[in-house]
Amino acid sequence: MTSRVVILYGSQTGCAKDVAERIARESIRYHFAPDLAPMDDFDRRVLPTERIVVFVASTTGQAEAPHNMQKFWRFLRRKDIPQGSLKQLNFTVFGLGDSSYPVYNAVARRLYQRLIELGANPFHPRGLGDDQDELGYDEKLNPWLEGLWKALSSLTGSTKEALKGGRLLPPIYRARILSTFYPDHAAKQATTSVTPAATSTATTTTATTATTTTAVKDKVSLGSGYTASKTTTEYPICRPVPQSHLKAFSVSKKMYIGEIIRNIRLTSEDHSQDVRHIAFHLQGTLSEKALFFPGDVLDVYPQNRRDDVLAALDQLGLHPLDMIELKINDQAPTYLRANAGQALPSPISAIDLFSLHLDIFGTPSRYFFEVLSHFATADLEREKLLDFTSPEGQLDLYIYNKREKRTYIEVLGDFKSCKLPLSYLVSHIPRIKPRHFSIASSWLKYPNQVHICVAVVKYLTPFKRPKEGICSSWLASLVPGEEGRGQRERDEKGVLGADVKKDANMEAMEEEEEETSSHRNRSGGHKIRESKRFLVPLSFSKGSFRGPSDLKTPLVMVGPGTGIAPFMAMCQHRQVLLDNQLRRRPSSTTAAAAAATTAASVEAQNVATVAVRRENFQQGAVYVFFGNRYKSKDFLYQKEWFELCNDASGPKPTRASENQSRARAGDNQSWDIGVSRAFASGGTLGLSFGSAASGSSSSLSDSSSTVTGFFAAFSRDTETKVYVQHKLAEQKELVWEALKANGYFMLAGNAKKMPNDVRNQVTEIVRVMGKMSEKQAKMFMLRLDAKKRYVQETWS
C-alpha cells in the first residue's frame, strides 16, 4: 500500500512552492502518494488526523510568515489548542531564509517549535536553506532530501527501491494552435502526437497530445519590427492588458491599472547607474480613501520586452498573432492541477502569452533540465542534461545556469535537439512574477497617484554576457510623450511635481488620439501608431514599515540608494499630517498670522497660520540618513529633501543663497547635507541639512521643518570610503536620544553587508551612549525588534 504524504508550503515569491513541488515529484519515485497544498488552503481541522506532513516555509519581511501561510500560522498559535493534540502527527520542516537578515529563517524555526509544543513528532531533522550560500537553497536542500527519503522509508516500513531516473509527468496544460498566420501551419500540425525521445535511463509515461511548433520561416521576416506578408503591424512596447487577463495575475489581490505620467531619470546621464522616478495615475480611482500607506509596497506586473519576445517566438516557430487554446490537462497528477494557480486566459495570442504571462526570460529550475532530457534526440545533449540533474552535476548546473542567469529561451537554443512541445513549454515555464517596489509618495499629498524609485538593473555575468532586469528596463523604456497625461503640465517644483488633473483639452486630445488609432486600425494595411499612454497592471502589498501615529515620536530613517524611497513617502505623509493638525490646533498666534495676511487669499492665510503655529509646536525629531556614491551624480531627490528640511515659515531659499552657503561650506567630502542660516534654522552645511546640525540632541525638535536633520555619505567622493554607518557614528547622540525616547529606527536598502554593518553600529551606539555591557546592548536591540521599533526591509 502506498503511503500518503501531505506537503504543505508557505511561499511569498514562489521559491518555497518550487521546493514543495520538487518534494512531491521525488516522492513518487520513492512510492509515496503526495498531496500538495499551500498551508492556508489546507483544512486545518484535519491536521490531528494526518500521519505524515512535510512543511516548507519561507521567511519574509520582518521575520513574518508568507501571505499563503498566515491564516494557518494564526490558527496554530491559538492558546486554546490543547497540548498533545498533534501527537499522531509525524512531521519535518524545511525553511528558506536569508542569513543577511537579523533573524534568520524565523518562520521555519517557530513552526518547528510550535508543532513540538502541540505534541507532534519530528521524524527528520529540520532543514534550513540559506539564499546566501554559493548554491543558494539547494546547498542545504539536496543533502536534506537524501535524508528525508531514508527517514520516510524507515517510518513507513517501505523496502521498495526508488525508481531509477526521472519520471516524465503529463503536462498541466494541453495547448493547441487554433489559427495561425503561417500558411498550412495549423492544418499540418493540428493532430501531431508528441512522444518523448527514447532514453535508456528514464522511465516515462505517455505524453498527452500537444501541438508542435515547427516554423514556416520563409513567410515571415523578423527584425526590429515584425512584418507579415500582407499586413504591416507595429507591436507596442507596452501591450494593453485585457480586463479578462487581470484575474490570471492575481486572485487574492485587487488589481488596478496605472498610467505612467512621469518617468524621470534621477541620476546624471554620465553615471553608470540609471535610477528612475516613475509616477502612476490610478485609472478609475477617484475615492478619497487611501489605497496604501507609507511603508507599503507597489506590485508591478511587468511585460517581457517586445523585441526579445518577437525573437523568441521566431525561435519557437510561432507567429505573434497565432491564437492558442489552453486547457487544464485532466491526465496531469491531481496535486499539480490543484497547484497550477489561476488558469491562463484562453484562447490567447502567442505574443500576449509570452509578453504578459510566461517568464520565458527567467532562469530555469533544475526540473526544467530534467524535462528537457526526455525530448533530447542528440546523445551528447541528453547526457549533459542528465548530468545537470544529478547530485554530482549541481556545481556545473549552477555555473551554467544560475550564475550566468541563463533564460529558458537561451537553454532551448543551447540544446537544439530538444523540441519541447508547446504543452510542456507552457506547463513548465512559470508565470512572470510581480516586482515589488517601496512606494515613494504619500496618498495624502498625491491622491490617486503612486510613485516609485526604480534602479534599472544592468550587469555583466561572470562570462561577460550583458543582462538587464526584466521589469526595471521595461519601465525605463516607458517614457510618456507629449500627449501623455503627466507630461502636459511640466513640473517646475522638483521631481515629484503636483497632482495633475484631467482637463477638457486633455480629454479632447485623448478622444482625437483614440479616433486616429481606431481609424488606422480599421484600414488594415496602415501602420498602427504606437500610443504614448502606457497602462500597467498594479496591486498593493503591506510593507514592513509602519510609522508611529504620534507626531511627537522621534524617527531615525536609514536608506542608502533606492532604500530612501519609503522614507520619502513617510516624510511627505508626516508633512501633510503635521500641517493638517496645526490647521485644526487652536493658537493665540492665529490672529497675528491673519493680520499679516489681510490682503491675501484664504489659502494664503491658512499657510501663514500653519507656519506661525509650526514655530510654536514641538514635534518628534526626524533624522534621515542617505548614502550613495557621488554627490554630483546620484543624490536622489536632492531638491525634495532640501525642501522637507526647510518647509517652515518664511521665504524659500533663493538659488543665490544656496550657492553662497555651499561656497561657505566648501565641497565637504563627506557631505553631511547641512542647512546653513541662509536656508533655515541654523546648522552647518557639510552634507547634513536641518536644525540637527546645530548640535541639539533632544528627541523633541524645536525645528518647524518636517525633517529635523538629513545626513548623507557619498562613498566615492572621498579617499576613505564613508558609508551610512559612519554617519550614524558621527551622530550617535542624536540616534541615542531618539531610541531612548521610544523612537523608531527604520532601515531599507540592499541586503548584502549594509544591514549588518548598520545594526552593529547602532548596537555600538547603544553600548557606548547607554553605558551598557555588550550583552546588555544586544538585549536592548532585541527588545527594539520585539516591539517593532527596529525594522528593516532589504532586498538582494
Buried (B, 14 or more C-beta within 10 A) or exposed (E): EEBBBBBBBBBBBBBBBBBBBBBBBBBBBBBBBBBBBBBBBBEEEEBBEBBBBBBBBBBBBBBBBBBBBBBBBEBBEEEEBEEEEBEBBBBBBBBBBBBBBBBBBBBBBBBBEBBEEBBBBBBBEBBBBBBBEEBBBBBBBBEBBEEBBEBBBEBBEBEEEEEEBBBBBBBBBBBBBBBBBBEEBBEBBEEEEBEBBEBEEBEBEEBBBBBBBEBBEEBBEBEEBBEBEEBEBEBBBBBEBEEEBBEBBBEEBEBBBBBBBBBBBBBEEEBEBBBBBBBBBBEEBEEEEEBBBBBBBBBBBBBBBBBBBBBBBBBBBBBBBBBBBBEBBEBBBEBBBBBBBEEBBBBBBBBBBBBBBBBBBBBBBBBBBBBBBBBBEEEEBBEBBBBBBEEEBBEEBBEBBBBBBBBBBBBBEEBEBBBBBBBBBBBBBBBBBBBBBBBBBBBBBBBBBBBBBBBBBBEEEEEEEEBBBBBBBBBBBBBBEEBBBBBBBEBEEBBBBEEBEEEEEBEEBBEEBEEEBEEBEEEEEEEBEBBBBBBBBBBBBBBBBBBBEEBBBBBBBBBBBBBBBBBBBBBBBBBBBBBEBBBEEEBEBBEEBBEBBEEEEEEEBBBBBBBBBBBEBBBBBBBBBBBBBBBEBBBBBBEBBBBBBBBBBEEEBEEEBBEBBBEEBEEBBBBBBBBBBBBBBBBBBBBBBBBBBBEBBBBBBBBBBBBBBBBBBBBEBEEEEBBBBBBBBBBBBBBBBBBBBBBBBBBBBBBEEBBBBBBEBBBBBBBEBBEBEEEEBBEBBEEBBEEEBBBBBBEE
